[in-house]
Amino acid sequence: MILIVDSGSTKSDWIAVDSNGKQLLEKLRTKGLNPEILKEDKLVKTIKKNPDLKANRNNVTHVFFYGAGCGTDRGKELVYNALKEVFVNAAIKVEEDTMAAVYGTISHDTEAAVVCILGTGSNCSYYDGSQLHQSVQSLGYIIMDDASGNYYGKQLIRDYYFNQMPEDIKVSFASKYNMEADYIKYNIYKQPNPNAYLANFAEFMFLNKDSEYIVELIKTGIRLFAKNMILQYKEEIKTVPVHFAGSIAYFAQDEIKVVAQEMGFTVGNFERRPIEGLVAYHTKKLANS
């Protein structure tokens, strides 16, 4: 049994396949397994909480894990140790989530592209057809993560409290979420995964895209992301497309295309969940090894 995992800060999607790519179990899901947020013991507990993963732990021969927070040696080591504790018979490979986005969006193995992730968090890298190049090291959701779910959640909450929302949007927002100050502060400062909590608010934008306020909010975040991240690759974007992965990118395609035209880059593919592309990639690799 081969496990392929695409893990963000909010959730992790798991697919179990055989060596021919045939799916063996229904698609599995656990909470996010970000080593920048969770300690090793919590990572282990989160994996074991899924009954199918726990029941099949000794049958797993390979684990290919792509995760947020795995762009450093420390992050990779924490996740590797947690996976090895659960799947004791498996060969394990841990890579950053950007590589899942690469394999899930490029049209062929050697395609060069700038690849962006806009999900709970955000990131952007250049893939030259064989290697990944990172111009900016992420400092996490508090300082970076422009145009991510947690960025937009924070902006919505700020606009609500600073009275920057149109009145009808403000009423609708307050009816959907608990906007009591103490409740918000408790979730941000006292609970684990505050970035995932903030990202939950982003859904509101895509349910209210008939509002000019919402459309401008989305485009403002995309412009900031493009300026700070995509334009790090000014020379590359002259000749290669910019692909996007993640739920925020998927639902903000129209706004991304507008910003791309403004800022001079070519939009390529959108993939909400890259994990399907990972199955084809890894089963092909194993067959040829």
N, C-alpha and C positions, 0 to 999 in steps of 0.2 A: 504494500500500500504506500502510495506517494501522497504526501500532504503539501499543498501549495497554499500559502497564506499571504494575504494582502491586509496589512494591519495599519490602521490610523490611530489617532488618539481616542476616538469615540468607540469604534468597533473594529473587529477583525473578521474578515471573510476567509473561510477555509474550504478548500475543495479536496476531496479524497479520490484519487484515480489510480488505475493500474498502469502498467508500463506502456499500454497502447492508448492511454488517454481516456479510457472508459470510466465514467464516474461511478464510484462504488457506494457512496453514501449521499443522502440529500445534502445540499450545501449547508455548511455549518457556520455558526456565528458565535463569537465570544465578545466580551468587552475589549476595548482597545488595549494593546500591549506595548505602550510607549515606555522605554526604559528611562527616559528623562523624567517621567512622572511616577512610575511604579518601581518599587524595590523588587529584588529577585524573588523573594518568597511570595509576594503578591502576584507576580507574573505566573508563577507555578500554580497558585491557587485559582487564578482566573482560567487557566487552561483546563485544569482538572474539574472545574465546575461544569464543563460541558460533558454530559454522560457518554456521548458517542466517542469523543476523543479519549476519554478515560477508559472506556471498554476496549478500544482498539489500539491502545498505546503500544502493546508488544508486537503488533502486526505491521507497524510503520517501518519502512526501509529507508525512506528519504523524507526530509523536510526542507522545503525551499521557502524561506521566510523573508518577506519584504516589509519593512516597518518604519513608521515615523519614529524619530529618535535613534535610528540605527546608522547614522552617518558618521559616528565616531567609533573608535576601537572599543571604548568603554561600553557604549550602548550595545554594540554587537556582542560583546562578551557576556553582558548580563542576560540578553535574550538567548544566546547560545546555551548558557549554563541552565537556564530555566527549561528550555526545550529538551536538553539532554537528560535532565532529571525526570522528565515525563516519558519521553520516547527513547528509551535506553538502547534500543537496537538500531536506531536510525543514524544515517549519515545526514548531517545538518549543515545547511548553508544559510547565513544571515546577511542580508544586504539592505541598504536604505530603501525607503519607499519610492524614491525617484526612479530606481531601476525597474520597479514594477510598472511605473508610468511609461518608461521607455519601451519596454517589451510589449506593453499593452496598447501603445499608440503608433509605433513606427510601422510602416507598410512592409518592410523587409528587413532582415537581420542587419544589413550593413548600411541602412539609411542614416544619414546625418540629420539631426534636428535639434532645435531647442525645445525642451520638454518641461512643461509647467504642471504643478499640482495645485489645485484650488479645492481643498476639502475643509476639514476642521482646521488644518493648518495650511501653509502655502510654501512653495519652493519652486526653484527654476534652475535648470542645468543645461549644459550643452553636451550632446552625445555625438561623437565624431564618426560613428559607425562601428566602433569597437570599444571605446573607452568613454567614461563620463567625466566631464570637467565642471567643476563648481567654482564660480567666481566669488560667491559670498557664503560665508559660513553662517548658518542659522543660529541666532541667539534666542530662539523660542518665541512663544506667543506674546509675551509681554512687550517685547521690543520690536519684533518683526511680524511676519505672517500677514502682510498686507493682502487684502481681498479674500481672506479666508473666512470660514464660518465664524470663528471666534472674533475676527476683526469686525465683521458686519454686526454680530450680536452686540459687541461693545458700542459700536456707533449708534445702533438703534436705541440702546438703553440711555446713552448720553443725550441723544436728541430728544428722547422722551422727558428726561429730567431737566434739560436746558430749554424746554418748550420750543424746540426747533422743528417739531413734527406738525404737519397740518392737523387740525382738530379732529377730522373724521378718522385719520390714520391713528391718532393718539387714542381715541376711544376704542377703536378696533384692537389695537395693540394691548391695551389694558384689560380688555375682555378676554383675551387669549392667554395672557401670562399674569402670574402673580408679580405685581410691580411694587410691592411694599419694600421700602428701603432695607429694612432689617432682613427680610427674606433674601434679597439679592446679595447683600453683603455676606450673609451666612454661607451662601452657595459659592461665592467667589473666594472668600478668605478662610473659611472653616472646613469646607468639603474638598475631597480629592477631585482631580480633573476639572478645575475651573474653566479650562479652555473648551472642554466638551460642553459644559453648562452654557457658556456664552454662545457656542456654535448652534445650540438648539434654537436660538432666536432667529437664525438666518432663514429658516423656512418661511417666516412671515413675509419676507421680501417677495418670494416667488408666488405667494398666494395673493399678492397685492400689486402686481406689475402693471396694473392699469393706472397706477398713481405716478404722476410725473416726479414727485418727491422720491419714490422708491427707485425709479429708473436712474435718476441722477445720483442717488446714493450708491447704486451698483457701479455705475460708470466711474464715479470718483475713486472708489476702491481699486477698480481695474487700472485706471490711469496711474495710481500710486504704485501698484504692483509692477506695471510695465516700466515706469520710470526707474524704480529701484532695482528691479530684477531682470526683466527681459532686455532692457537696453544695456545691461552689462555685456551683452553679446552683440554689439553694434555691427561688427564686421560679419559675424556669422549669419545674422538675420537678413543680410543682403542676398544670400544664396540658399538658405534652408528655411523650411517651414517651422512654425511654432505650434506644437501640439499641446493639448490640454487634457488633463485627467482630473477626476474628482467631481463630486456632486455640485459644488458651487459653479465650477466651470461649465458643467453640462447644462445647468439651468440658466446660465448667464451668457449663452452663446451669442445672442443678438448684441448684447452690450460689448462683449469682447471683440466682435467683428467691427463695431463702430470705433472702438478705441484703436484697434489695429490699423484701421484706415487713417486715423488721426496721427498715429505715431510711426507709421511706416514699416510694419512687419506683416508677414503673410501668415494667416491662420491656416493650420493644417487640420488634423483630426481631433475629435472630441471623444473621450471615453469615460463614461460615468464610473464604471468599475473595471479596472484593467485585468482582473483575475482570469477572465476567460482567455485572454491572449497569453497569459502565463502558462496555462495548461498546454496549449499547442507548442509553445516554445520549449518547455522542459521535457515533454514526452519525446519530441523530436531529438533533443540533445541526448537523452538517455538511450534512444534507439540507435544513435550513431556513435555512441561511446563504446 
